[in-house]
Amino acid sequence: MTTDQKDPASLSFEDSLNELEKIVSHLERGDVPLADSIRIYKRGAALKARCESQLKDAQLEVDQIVMGPEGPRIEPAKIGS
């Protein structure tokens, strides 16, 4: 399997998730030599971390949107709540 070796930090959520899904599918087939499996798994772990980070950032942004009488408004995120 050849993966696009762009830095996961430069990938969009959708690109990261798409590549991660391909990696999982490839590894599930079980036809990958051990050394390649380890390399691919490491890439998958980096992509998973990227997706989790992007989802956390998106959740914080959504959490800041508050509905007021005039409609949605943005408030600073409450850290630690």
PDB file with SEQRES, HELIX, SHEET and CRYST1 records, atoms N, CA, C and O in Angstrom:
SEQRES   1 A   81  MET THR THR ASP GLN LYS ASP PRO ALA SER LEU SER PHE          
SEQRES   2 A   81  GLU ASP SER LEU ASN GLU LEU GLU LYS ILE VAL SER HIS          
SEQRES   3 A   81  LEU GLU ARG GLY ASP VAL PRO LEU ALA ASP SER ILE ARG          
SEQRES   4 A   81  ILE TYR LYS ARG GLY ALA ALA LEU LYS ALA ARG CYS GLU          
SEQRES   5 A   81  SER GLN LEU LYS ASP ALA GLN LEU GLU VAL ASP GLN ILE          
SEQRES   6 A   81  VAL MET GLY PRO GLU GLY PRO ARG ILE GLU PRO ALA LYS          
SEQRES   7 A   81  ILE GLY SER                                                  
HELIX    1 AA1 PRO A    8  SER A   10  5                                   3    
HELIX    2 AA2 PHE A   13  ARG A   29  1                                  17    
HELIX    3 AA3 LEU A   34  ASP A   63  1                                  30    
SHEET    1 AA1 2 ILE A  65  GLY A  68  0                                        
SHEET    2 AA1 2 GLY A  71  ILE A  74 -1                                        
CRYST1    1.000    1.000    1.000  90.00  90.00  90.00 P 1           1          
ATOM      1  N   MET A   1       0.847  -1.184   0.000  1.00  0.00           N  
ATOM      2  CA  MET A   1       0.000   0.000   0.000  1.00  0.00           C  
ATOM      3  C   MET A   1       0.881   1.232   0.000  1.00  0.00           C  
ATOM      4  O   MET A   1       1.827   1.336   0.781  1.00  0.00           O  
ATOM      5  N   THR A   2       0.568   2.146  -0.866  1.00  0.00           N  
ATOM      6  CA  THR A   2       1.297   3.404  -0.868  1.00  0.00           C  
ATOM      7  C   THR A   2       0.371   4.465  -0.300  1.00  0.00           C  
ATOM      8  O   THR A   2      -0.745   4.658  -0.783  1.00  0.00           O  
ATOM      9  N   THR A   3       0.847   5.146   0.727  1.00  0.00           N  
ATOM     10  CA  THR A   3       0.048   6.215   1.325  1.00  0.00           C  
ATOM     11  C   THR A   3       0.675   7.539   0.975  1.00  0.00           C  
ATOM     12  O   THR A   3       1.891   7.645   0.820  1.00  0.00           O  
ATOM     13  N   ASP A   4      -0.162   8.549   0.851  1.00  0.00           N  
ATOM     14  CA  ASP A   4       0.321   9.890   0.623  1.00  0.00           C  
ATOM     15  C   ASP A   4       0.991  10.326   1.917  1.00  0.00           C  
ATOM     16  O   ASP A   4       0.338  10.397   2.958  1.00  0.00           O  
ATOM     17  N   GLN A   5       2.257  10.612   1.865  1.00  0.00           N  
ATOM     18  CA  GLN A   5       2.998  10.871   3.093  1.00  0.00           C  
ATOM     19  C   GLN A   5       3.023  12.344   3.483  1.00  0.00           C  
ATOM     20  O   GLN A   5       3.992  12.811   4.083  1.00  0.00           O  
ATOM     21  N   LYS A   6       1.960  13.079   3.146  1.00  0.00           N  
ATOM     22  CA  LYS A   6       1.845  14.455   3.630  1.00  0.00           C  
ATOM     23  C   LYS A   6       1.768  14.427   5.146  1.00  0.00           C  
ATOM     24  O   LYS A   6       1.236  13.486   5.736  1.00  0.00           O  
ATOM     25  N   ASP A   7       2.296  15.453   5.759  1.00  0.00           N  
ATOM     26  CA  ASP A   7       2.213  15.588   7.210  1.00  0.00           C  
ATOM     27  C   ASP A   7       0.743  15.620   7.606  1.00  0.00           C  
ATOM     28  O   ASP A   7      -0.017  16.435   7.084  1.00  0.00           O  
ATOM     29  N   PRO A   8       0.329  14.741   8.528  1.00  0.00           N  
ATOM     30  CA  PRO A   8      -1.079  14.738   8.936  1.00  0.00           C  
ATOM     31  C   PRO A   8      -1.580  16.111   9.378  1.00  0.00           C  
ATOM     32  O   PRO A   8      -2.759  16.421   9.206  1.00  0.00           O  
ATOM     33  N   ALA A   9      -0.712  16.926   9.938  1.00  0.00           N  
ATOM     34  CA  ALA A   9      -1.126  18.258  10.395  1.00  0.00           C  
ATOM     35  C   ALA A   9      -1.563  19.157   9.237  1.00  0.00           C  
ATOM     36  O   ALA A   9      -2.258  20.150   9.452  1.00  0.00           O  
ATOM     37  N   SER A  10      -1.163  18.817   8.020  1.00  0.00           N  
ATOM     38  CA  SER A  10      -1.534  19.634   6.867  1.00  0.00           C  
ATOM     39  C   SER A  10      -2.791  19.132   6.171  1.00  0.00           C  
ATOM     40  O   SER A  10      -3.261  19.756   5.220  1.00  0.00           O  
ATOM     41  N   LEU A  11      -3.341  18.011   6.635  1.00  0.00           N  
ATOM     42  CA  LEU A  11      -4.498  17.416   5.981  1.00  0.00           C  
ATOM     43  C   LEU A  11      -5.807  17.910   6.593  1.00  0.00           C  
ATOM     44  O   LEU A  11      -5.875  18.207   7.785  1.00  0.00           O  
ATOM     45  N   SER A  12      -6.826  17.991   5.772  1.00  0.00           N  
ATOM     46  CA  SER A  12      -8.160  18.307   6.280  1.00  0.00           C  
ATOM     47  C   SER A  12      -8.684  17.102   7.047  1.00  0.00           C  
ATOM     48  O   SER A  12      -8.144  16.001   6.941  1.00  0.00           O  
ATOM     49  N   PHE A  13      -9.730  17.320   7.812  1.00  0.00           N  
ATOM     50  CA  PHE A  13     -10.341  16.221   8.546  1.00  0.00           C  
ATOM     51  C   PHE A  13     -10.780  15.130   7.576  1.00  0.00           C  
ATOM     52  O   PHE A  13     -10.530  13.946   7.803  1.00  0.00           O  
ATOM     53  N   GLU A  14     -11.432  15.540   6.499  1.00  0.00           N  
ATOM     54  CA  GLU A  14     -11.957  14.575   5.535  1.00  0.00           C  
ATOM     55  C   GLU A  14     -10.843  13.769   4.882  1.00  0.00           C  
ATOM     56  O   GLU A  14     -10.978  12.558   4.707  1.00  0.00           O  
ATOM     57  N   ASP A  15      -9.742  14.426   4.519  1.00  0.00           N  
ATOM     58  CA  ASP A  15      -8.610  13.711   3.916  1.00  0.00           C  
ATOM     59  C   ASP A  15      -7.972  12.748   4.915  1.00  0.00           C  
ATOM     60  O   ASP A  15      -7.612  11.625   4.563  1.00  0.00           O  
ATOM     61  N   SER A  16      -7.835  13.197   6.161  1.00  0.00           N  
ATOM     62  CA  SER A  16      -7.262  12.344   7.200  1.00  0.00           C  
ATOM     63  C   SER A  16      -8.136  11.113   7.426  1.00  0.00           C  
ATOM     64  O   SER A  16      -7.633   9.992   7.496  1.00  0.00           O  
ATOM     65  N   LEU A  17      -9.434  11.328   7.538  1.00  0.00           N  
ATOM     66  CA  LEU A  17     -10.355  10.230   7.782  1.00  0.00           C  
ATOM     67  C   LEU A  17     -10.381   9.257   6.603  1.00  0.00           C  
ATOM     68  O   LEU A  17     -10.409   8.043   6.802  1.00  0.00           O  
ATOM     69  N   ASN A  18     -10.373   9.777   5.395  1.00  0.00           N  
ATOM     70  CA  ASN A  18     -10.373   8.935   4.204  1.00  0.00           C  
ATOM     71  C   ASN A  18      -9.129   8.042   4.170  1.00  0.00           C  
ATOM     72  O   ASN A  18      -9.223   6.841   3.920  1.00  0.00           O  
ATOM     73  N   GLU A  19      -7.977   8.637   4.422  1.00  0.00           N  
ATOM     74  CA  GLU A  19      -6.743   7.851   4.425  1.00  0.00           C  
ATOM     75  C   GLU A  19      -6.748   6.833   5.562  1.00  0.00           C  
ATOM     76  O   GLU A  19      -6.310   5.697   5.381  1.00  0.00           O  
ATOM     77  N   LEU A  20      -7.235   7.228   6.714  1.00  0.00           N  
ATOM     78  CA  LEU A  20      -7.304   6.316   7.856  1.00  0.00           C  
ATOM     79  C   LEU A  20      -8.213   5.121   7.547  1.00  0.00           C  
ATOM     80  O   LEU A  20      -7.889   3.986   7.897  1.00  0.00           O  
ATOM     81  N   GLU A  21      -9.333   5.375   6.902  1.00  0.00           N  
ATOM     82  CA  GLU A  21     -10.234   4.282   6.525  1.00  0.00           C  
ATOM     83  C   GLU A  21      -9.559   3.314   5.556  1.00  0.00           C  
ATOM     84  O   GLU A  21      -9.748   2.102   5.658  1.00  0.00           O  
ATOM     85  N   LYS A  22      -8.777   3.839   4.624  1.00  0.00           N  
ATOM     86  CA  LYS A  22      -8.049   2.983   3.681  1.00  0.00           C  
ATOM     87  C   LYS A  22      -7.010   2.131   4.411  1.00  0.00           C  
ATOM     88  O   LYS A  22      -6.828   0.954   4.101  1.00  0.00           O  
ATOM     89  N   ILE A  23      -6.340   2.737   5.374  1.00  0.00           N  
ATOM     90  CA  ILE A  23      -5.335   2.005   6.148  1.00  0.00           C  
ATOM     91  C   ILE A  23      -5.986   0.873   6.931  1.00  0.00           C  
ATOM     92  O   ILE A  23      -5.486  -0.252   6.926  1.00  0.00           O  
ATOM     93  N   VAL A  24      -7.084   1.158   7.594  1.00  0.00           N  
ATOM     94  CA  VAL A  24      -7.782   0.135   8.375  1.00  0.00           C  
ATOM     95  C   VAL A  24      -8.214  -1.011   7.465  1.00  0.00           C  
ATOM     96  O   VAL A  24      -8.017  -2.182   7.789  1.00  0.00           O  
ATOM     97  N   SER A  25      -8.795  -0.668   6.339  1.00  0.00           N  
ATOM     98  CA  SER A  25      -9.239  -1.689   5.395  1.00  0.00           C  
ATOM     99  C   SER A  25      -8.070  -2.550   4.915  1.00  0.00           C  
ATOM    100  O   SER A  25      -8.181  -3.773   4.823  1.00  0.00           O  
ATOM    101  N   HIS A  26      -6.970  -1.907   4.616  1.00  0.00           N  
ATOM    102  CA  HIS A  26      -5.781  -2.619   4.140  1.00  0.00           C  
ATOM    103  C   HIS A  26      -5.233  -3.554   5.215  1.00  0.00           C  
ATOM    104  O   HIS A  26      -4.891  -4.701   4.928  1.00  0.00           O  
ATOM    105  N   LEU A  27      -5.151  -3.070   6.438  1.00  0.00           N  
ATOM    106  CA  LEU A  27      -4.635  -3.899   7.524  1.00  0.00           C  
ATOM    107  C   LEU A  27      -5.589  -5.048   7.861  1.00  0.00           C  
ATOM    108  O   LEU A  27      -5.145  -6.138   8.222  1.00  0.00           O  
ATOM    109  N   GLU A  28      -6.888  -4.808   7.745  1.00  0.00           N  
ATOM    110  CA  GLU A  28      -7.859  -5.862   8.051  1.00  0.00           C  
ATOM    111  C   GLU A  28      -7.782  -7.029   7.069  1.00  0.00           C  
ATOM    112  O   GLU A  28      -8.141  -8.156   7.411  1.00  0.00           O  
ATOM    113  N   ARG A  29      -7.321  -6.762   5.867  1.00  0.00           N  
ATOM    114  CA  ARG A  29      -7.189  -7.848   4.894  1.00  0.00           C  
ATOM    115  C   ARG A  29      -6.146  -8.865   5.343  1.00  0.00           C  
ATOM    116  O   ARG A  29      -6.238 -10.042   4.994  1.00  0.00           O  
ATOM    117  N   GLY A  30      -5.159  -8.421   6.113  1.00  0.00           N  
ATOM    118  CA  GLY A  30      -4.163  -9.328   6.671  1.00  0.00           C  
ATOM    119  C   GLY A  30      -3.090  -9.788   5.709  1.00  0.00           C  
ATOM    120  O   GLY A  30      -2.375 -10.748   5.997  1.00  0.00           O  
ATOM    121  N   ASP A  31      -2.963  -9.124   4.576  1.00  0.00           N  
ATOM    122  CA  ASP A  31      -1.970  -9.544   3.583  1.00  0.00           C  
ATOM    123  C   ASP A  31      -0.755  -8.617   3.531  1.00  0.00           C  
ATOM    124  O   ASP A  31      -0.056  -8.548   2.520  1.00  0.00           O  
ATOM    125  N   VAL A  32      -0.516  -7.914   4.624  1.00  0.00           N  
ATOM    126  CA  VAL A  32       0.578  -6.951   4.680  1.00  0.00           C  
ATOM    127  C   VAL A  32       1.732  -7.545   5.485  1.00  0.00           C  
ATOM    128  O   VAL A  32       1.514  -8.042   6.590  1.00  0.00           O  
ATOM    129  N   PRO A  33       2.954  -7.504   4.953  1.00  0.00           N  
ATOM    130  CA  PRO A  33       4.100  -7.984   5.729  1.00  0.00           C  
ATOM    131  C   PRO A  33       4.224  -7.211   7.051  1.00  0.00           C  
ATOM    132  O   PRO A  33       3.803  -6.058   7.148  1.00  0.00           O  
ATOM    133  N   LEU A  34       4.794  -7.849   8.042  1.00  0.00           N  
ATOM    134  CA  LEU A  34       4.867  -7.268   9.387  1.00  0.00           C  
ATOM    135  C   LEU A  34       5.501  -5.881   9.400  1.00  0.00           C  
ATOM    136  O   LEU A  34       4.950  -4.961  10.005  1.00  0.00           O  
ATOM    137  N   ALA A  35       6.635  -5.716   8.751  1.00  0.00           N  
ATOM    138  CA  ALA A  35       7.315  -4.415   8.763  1.00  0.00           C  
ATOM    139  C   ALA A  35       6.430  -3.329   8.150  1.00  0.00           C  
ATOM    140  O   ALA A  35       6.370  -2.210   8.658  1.00  0.00           O  
ATOM    141  N   ASP A  36       5.747  -3.663   7.062  1.00  0.00           N  
ATOM    142  CA  ASP A  36       4.845  -2.699   6.441  1.00  0.00           C  
ATOM    143  C   ASP A  36       3.642  -2.420   7.336  1.00  0.00           C  
ATOM    144  O   ASP A  36       3.177  -1.284   7.421  1.00  0.00           O  
ATOM    145  N   SER A  37       3.139  -3.458   8.002  1.00  0.00           N  
ATOM    146  CA  SER A  37       2.014  -3.278   8.917  1.00  0.00           C  
ATOM    147  C   SER A  37       2.360  -2.281  10.016  1.00  0.00           C  
ATOM    148  O   SER A  37       1.546  -1.427  10.367  1.00  0.00           O  
ATOM    149  N   ILE A  38       3.556  -2.390  10.550  1.00  0.00           N  
ATOM    150  CA  ILE A  38       3.981  -1.479  11.619  1.00  0.00           C  
ATOM    151  C   ILE A  38       4.070  -0.056  11.087  1.00  0.00           C  
ATOM    152  O   ILE A  38       3.613   0.880  11.743  1.00  0.00           O  
ATOM    153  N   ARG A  39       4.654   0.115   9.908  1.00  0.00           N  
ATOM    154  CA  ARG A  39       4.781   1.451   9.295  1.00  0.00           C  
ATOM    155  C   ARG A  39       3.402   2.038   9.026  1.00  0.00           C  
ATOM    156  O   ARG A  39       3.149   3.204   9.325  1.00  0.00           O  
ATOM    157  N   ILE A  40       2.516   1.233   8.463  1.00  0.00           N  
ATOM    158  CA  ILE A  40       1.172   1.701   8.144  1.00  0.00           C  
ATOM    159  C   ILE A  40       0.399   2.012   9.427  1.00  0.00           C  
ATOM    160  O   ILE A  40      -0.344   2.992   9.484  1.00  0.00           O  
ATOM    161  N   TYR A  41       0.573   1.185  10.446  1.00  0.00           N  
ATOM    162  CA  TYR A  41      -0.111   1.397  11.723  1.00  0.00           C  
ATOM    163  C   TYR A  41       0.322   2.727  12.343  1.00  0.00           C  
ATOM    164  O   TYR A  41      -0.508   3.468  12.869  1.00  0.00           O  
ATOM    165  N   LYS A  42       1.616   3.026  12.281  1.00  0.00           N  
ATOM    166  CA  LYS A  42       2.115   4.302  12.822  1.00  0.00           C  
ATOM    167  C   LYS A  42       1.480   5.478  12.088  1.00  0.00           C  
ATOM    168  O   LYS A  42       1.100   6.471  12.707  1.00  0.00           O  
ATOM    169  N   ARG A  43       1.366   5.361  10.766  1.00  0.00           N  
ATOM    170  CA  ARG A  43       0.730   6.415   9.971  1.00  0.00           C  
ATOM    171  C   ARG A  43      -0.737   6.554  10.397  1.00  0.00           C  
ATOM    172  O   ARG A  43      -1.244   7.665  10.553  1.00  0.00           O  
ATOM    173  N   GLY A  44      -1.398   5.430  10.580  1.00  0.00           N  
ATOM    174  CA  GLY A  44      -2.790   5.456  11.022  1.00  0.00           C  
ATOM    175  C   GLY A  44      -2.955   6.109  12.381  1.00  0.00           C  
ATOM    176  O   GLY A  44      -3.909   6.855  12.604  1.00  0.00           O  
ATOM    177  N   ALA A  45      -2.036   5.836  13.286  1.00  0.00           N  
ATOM    178  CA  ALA A  45      -2.098   6.437  14.626  1.00  0.00           C  
ATOM    179  C   ALA A  45      -1.957   7.958  14.541  1.00  0.00           C  
ATOM    180  O   ALA A  45      -2.639   8.687  15.261  1.00  0.00           O  
ATOM    181  N   ALA A  46      -1.075   8.434  13.663  1.00  0.00           N  
ATOM    182  CA  ALA A  46      -0.898   9.875  13.485  1.00  0.00           C  
ATOM    183  C   ALA A  46      -2.154  10.503  12.879  1.00  0.00           C  
ATOM    184  O   ALA A  46      -2.563  11.593  13.279  1.00  0.00           O  
ATOM    185  N   LEU A  47      -2.753   9.823  11.932  1.00  0.00           N  
ATOM    186  CA  LEU A  47      -3.981  10.328  11.315  1.00  0.00           C  
ATOM    187  C   LEU A  47      -5.132  10.336  12.319  1.00  0.00           C  
ATOM    188  O   LEU A  47      -5.934  11.270  12.342  1.00  0.00           O  
ATOM    189  N   LYS A  48      -5.210   9.298  13.145  1.00  0.00           N  
ATOM    190  CA  LYS A  48      -6.255   9.230  14.177  1.00  0.00           C  
ATOM    191  C   LYS A  48      -6.108  10.399  15.152  1.00  0.00           C  
ATOM    192  O   LYS A  48      -7.098  11.035  15.515  1.00  0.00           O  
ATOM    193  N   ALA A  49      -4.883  10.678  15.572  1.00  0.00           N  
ATOM    194  CA  ALA A  49      -4.643  11.791  16.484  1.00  0.00           C  
ATOM    195  C   ALA A  49      -5.047  13.114  15.838  1.00  0.00           C  
ATOM    196  O   ALA A  49      -5.604  13.989  16.501  1.00  0.00           O  
ATOM    197  N   ARG A  50      -4.767  13.257  14.552  1.00  0.00           N  
ATOM    198  CA  ARG A  50      -5.140  14.475  13.825  1.00  0.00           C  
ATOM    199  C   ARG A  50      -6.662  14.628  13.804  1.00  0.00           C  
ATOM    200  O   ARG A  50      -7.180  15.711  14.077  1.00  0.00           O  
ATOM    201  N   CYS A  51      -7.368  13.564  13.485  1.00  0.00           N  
ATOM    202  CA  CYS A  51      -8.831  13.614  13.449  1.00  0.00           C  
ATOM    203  C   CYS A  51      -9.398  13.970  14.823  1.00  0.00           C  
ATOM    204  O   CYS A  51     -10.297  14.804  14.932  1.00  0.00           O  
ATOM    205  N   GLU A  52      -8.871  13.337  15.866  1.00  0.00           N  
ATOM    206  CA  GLU A  52      -9.351  13.624  17.219  1.00  0.00           C  
ATOM    207  C   GLU A  52      -9.128  15.086  17.588  1.00  0.00           C  
ATOM    208  O   GLU A  52      -9.992  15.715  18.199  1.00  0.00           O  
ATOM    209  N   SER A  53      -7.980  15.621  17.220  1.00  0.00           N  
ATOM    210  CA  SER A  53      -7.674  17.019  17.508  1.00  0.00           C  
ATOM    211  C   SER A  53      -8.631  17.958  16.780  1.00  0.00           C  
ATOM    212  O   SER A  53      -9.133  18.924  17.354  1.00  0.00           O  
ATOM    213  N   GLN A  54      -8.871  17.656  15.509  1.00  0.00           N  
ATOM    214  CA  GLN A  54      -9.779  18.499  14.733  1.00  0.00           C  
ATOM    215  C   GLN A  54     -11.207  18.417  15.269  1.00  0.00           C  
ATOM    216  O   GLN A  54     -11.910  19.427  15.298  1.00  0.00           O  
ATOM    217  N   LEU A  55     -11.641  17.244  15.687  1.00  0.00           N  
ATOM    218  CA  LEU A  55     -12.978  17.109  16.267  1.00  0.00           C  
ATOM    219  C   LEU A  55     -13.094  17.871  17.587  1.00  0.00           C  
ATOM    220  O   LEU A  55     -14.118  18.496  17.862  1.00  0.00           O  
ATOM    221  N   LYS A  56     -12.045  17.816  18.396  1.00  0.00           N  
ATOM    222  CA  LYS A  56     -12.042  18.556  19.667  1.00  0.00           C  
ATOM    223  C   LYS A  56     -12.138  20.054  19.396  1.00  0.00           C  
ATOM    224  O   LYS A  56     -12.909  20.757  20.049  1.00  0.00           O  
ATOM    225  N   ASP A  57     -11.356  20.543  18.435  1.00  0.00           N  
ATOM    226  CA  ASP A  57     -11.404  21.963  18.090  1.00  0.00           C  
ATOM    227  C   ASP A  57     -12.788  22.367  17.591  1.00  0.00           C  
ATOM    228  O   ASP A  57     -13.295  23.432  17.945  1.00  0.00           O  
ATOM    229  N   ALA A  58     -13.393  21.515  16.771  1.00  0.00           N  
ATOM    230  CA  ALA A  58     -14.727  21.803  16.251  1.00  0.00           C  
ATOM    231  C   ALA A  58     -15.753  21.820  17.384  1.00  0.00           C  
ATOM    232  O   ALA A  58     -16.644  22.669  17.409  1.00  0.00           O  
ATOM    233  N   GLN A  59     -15.624  20.879  18.320  1.00  0.00           N  
ATOM    234  CA  GLN A  59     -16.550  20.834  19.449  1.00  0.00           C  
ATOM    235  C   GLN A  59     -16.429  22.094  20.303  1.00  0.00           C  
ATOM    236  O   GLN A  59     -17.441  22.637  20.747  1.00  0.00           O  
ATOM    237  N   LEU A  60     -15.214  22.560  20.536  1.00  0.00           N  
ATOM    238  CA  LEU A  60     -15.027  23.796  21.303  1.00  0.00           C  
ATOM    239  C   LEU A  60     -15.683  24.977  20.597  1.00  0.00           C  
ATOM    240  O   LEU A  60     -16.300  25.831  21.233  1.00  0.00           O  
ATOM    241  N   GLU A  61     -15.542  25.014  19.283  1.00  0.00           N  
ATOM    242  CA  GLU A  61     -16.141  26.103  18.513  1.00  0.00           C  
ATOM    243  C   GLU A  61     -17.669  26.045  18.595  1.00  0.00           C  
ATOM    244  O   GLU A  61     -18.322  27.070  18.790  1.00  0.00           O  
ATOM    245  N   VAL A  62     -18.228  24.858  18.449  1.00  0.00           N  
ATOM    246  CA  VAL A  62     -19.682  24.697  18.542  1.00  0.00           C  
ATOM    247  C   VAL A  62     -20.164  25.043  19.951  1.00  0.00           C  
ATOM    248  O   VAL A  62     -21.208  25.675  20.113  1.00  0.00           O  
ATOM    249  N   ASP A  63     -19.413  24.633  20.959  1.00  0.00           N  
ATOM    250  CA  ASP A  63     -19.794  24.916  22.340  1.00  0.00           C  
ATOM    251  C   ASP A  63     -19.847  26.411  22.625  1.00  0.00           C  
ATOM    252  O   ASP A  63     -20.535  26.839  23.552  1.00  0.00           O  
ATOM    253  N   GLN A  64     -19.139  27.197  21.852  1.00  0.00           N  
ATOM    254  CA  GLN A  64     -19.107  28.642  22.075  1.00  0.00           C  
ATOM    255  C   GLN A  64     -20.324  29.348  21.479  1.00  0.00           C  
ATOM    256  O   GLN A  64     -20.572  30.515  21.784  1.00  0.00           O  
ATOM    257  N   ILE A  65     -21.079  28.659  20.640  1.00  0.00           N  
ATOM    258  CA  ILE A  65     -22.251  29.267  20.022  1.00  0.00           C  
ATOM    259  C   ILE A  65     -23.423  29.160  20.995  1.00  0.00           C  
ATOM    260  O   ILE A  65     -23.810  28.070  21.418  1.00  0.00           O  
ATOM    261  N   VAL A  66     -23.964  30.304  21.330  1.00  0.00           N  
ATOM    262  CA  VAL A  66     -25.064  30.369  22.297  1.00  0.00           C  
ATOM    263  C   VAL A  66     -26.252  31.032  21.601  1.00  0.00           C  
ATOM    264  O   VAL A  66     -26.099  32.034  20.902  1.00  0.00           O  
ATOM    265  N   MET A  67     -27.431  30.459  21.805  1.00  0.00           N  
ATOM    266  CA  MET A  67     -28.626  31.068  21.223  1.00  0.00           C  
ATOM    267  C   MET A  67     -29.136  32.169  22.146  1.00  0.00           C  
ATOM    268  O   MET A  67     -29.422  31.933  23.320  1.00  0.00           O  
ATOM    269  N   GLY A  68     -29.241  33.353  21.602  1.00  0.00           N  
ATOM    270  CA  GLY A  68     -29.784  34.482  22.342  1.00  0.00           C  
ATOM    271  C   GLY A  68     -31.063  34.962  21.679  1.00  0.00           C  
ATOM    272  O   GLY A  68     -31.503  34.377  20.689  1.00  0.00           O  
ATOM    273  N   PRO A  69     -31.663  36.015  22.208  1.00  0.00           N  
ATOM    274  CA  PRO A  69     -32.914  36.521  21.638  1.00  0.00           C  
ATOM    275  C   PRO A  69     -32.774  36.952  20.181  1.00  0.00           C  
ATOM    276  O   PRO A  69     -33.737  36.871  19.418  1.00  0.00           O  
ATOM    277  N   GLU A  70     -31.598  37.403  19.791  1.00  0.00           N  
ATOM    278  CA  GLU A  70     -31.364  37.843  18.415  1.00  0.00           C  
ATOM    279  C   GLU A  70     -30.795  36.724  17.547  1.00  0.00           C  
ATOM    280  O   GLU A  70     -30.431  36.961  16.395  1.00  0.00           O  
ATOM    281  N   GLY A  71     -30.715  35.535  18.075  1.00  0.00           N  
ATOM    282  CA  GLY A  71     -30.151  34.414  17.315  1.00  0.00           C  
ATOM    283  C   GLY A  71     -28.838  33.963  17.919  1.00  0.00           C  
ATOM    284  O   GLY A  71     -28.520  34.317  19.055  1.00  0.00           O  
ATOM    285  N   PRO A  72     -28.073  33.183  17.171  1.00  0.00           N  
ATOM    286  CA  PRO A  72     -26.819  32.648  17.718  1.00  0.00           C  
ATOM    287  C   PRO A  72     -25.778  33.747  17.913  1.00  0.00           C  
ATOM    288  O   PRO A  72     -25.682  34.680  17.117  1.00  0.00           O  
ATOM    289  N   ARG A  73     -25.014  33.620  18.972  1.00  0.00           N  
ATOM    290  CA  ARG A  73     -23.883  34.520  19.210  1.00  0.00           C  
ATOM    291  C   ARG A  73     -22.725  33.677  19.724  1.00  0.00           C  
ATOM    292  O   ARG A  73     -22.920  32.561  20.207  1.00  0.00           O  
ATOM    293  N   ILE A  74     -21.551  34.206  19.619  1.00  0.00           N  
ATOM    294  CA  ILE A  74     -20.345  33.496  20.043  1.00  0.00           C  
ATOM    295  C   ILE A  74     -19.932  34.026  21.416  1.00  0.00           C  
ATOM    296  O   ILE A  74     -19.890  35.233  21.651  1.00  0.00           O  
ATOM    297  N   GLU A  75     -19.631  33.093  22.307  1.00  0.00           N  
ATOM    298  CA  GLU A  75     -19.092  33.447  23.623  1.00  0.00           C  
ATOM    299  C   GLU A  75     -17.768  32.731  23.809  1.00  0.00           C  
ATOM    300  O   GLU A  75     -17.539  31.678  23.215  1.00  0.00           O  
ATOM    301  N   PRO A  76     -16.900  33.295  24.626  1.00  0.00           N  
ATOM    302  CA  PRO A  76     -15.626  32.607  24.895  1.00  0.00           C  
ATOM    303  C   PRO A  76     -15.882  31.232  25.491  1.00  0.00           C  
ATOM    304  O   PRO A  76     -16.823  31.035  26.260  1.00  0.00           O  
ATOM    305  N   ALA A  77     -15.036  30.294  25.127  1.00  0.00           N  
ATOM    306  CA  ALA A  77     -15.151  28.940  25.671  1.00  0.00           C  
ATOM    307  C   ALA A  77     -14.878  28.982  27.165  1.00  0.00           C  
ATOM    308  O   ALA A  77     -14.017  29.732  27.625  1.00  0.00           O  
ATOM    309  N   LYS A  78     -15.613  28.175  27.921  1.00  0.00           N  
ATOM    310  CA  LYS A  78     -15.400  28.067  29.350  1.00  0.00           C  
ATOM    311  C   LYS A  78     -14.443  26.911  29.584  1.00  0.00           C  
ATOM    312  O   LYS A  78     -14.801  25.748  29.396  1.00  0.00           O  
ATOM    313  N   ILE A  79     -13.252  27.230  29.986  1.00  0.00           N  
ATOM    314  CA  ILE A  79     -12.226  26.207  30.229  1.00  0.00           C  
ATOM    315  C   ILE A  79     -12.481  25.560  31.587  1.00  0.00           C  
ATOM    316  O   ILE A  79     -12.715  26.245  32.583  1.00  0.00           O  
ATOM    317  N   GLY A  80     -12.432  24.235  31.608  1.00  0.00           N  
ATOM    318  CA  GLY A  80     -12.565  23.505  32.862  1.00  0.00           C  
ATOM    319  C   GLY A  80     -13.987  23.197  33.271  1.00  0.00           C  
ATOM    320  O   GLY A  80     -14.222  22.760  34.397  1.00  0.00           O  
ATOM    321  N   SER A  81     -14.942  23.415  32.380  1.00  0.00           N  
ATOM    322  CA  SER A  81     -16.328  23.075  32.751  1.00  0.00           C  
ATOM    323  C   SER A  81     -16.836  21.897  31.981  1.00  0.00           C  
ATOM    324  O   SER A  81     -17.979  21.482  32.171  1.00  0.00           O  
TER     325      SER A  81                                                      
END                                                                             
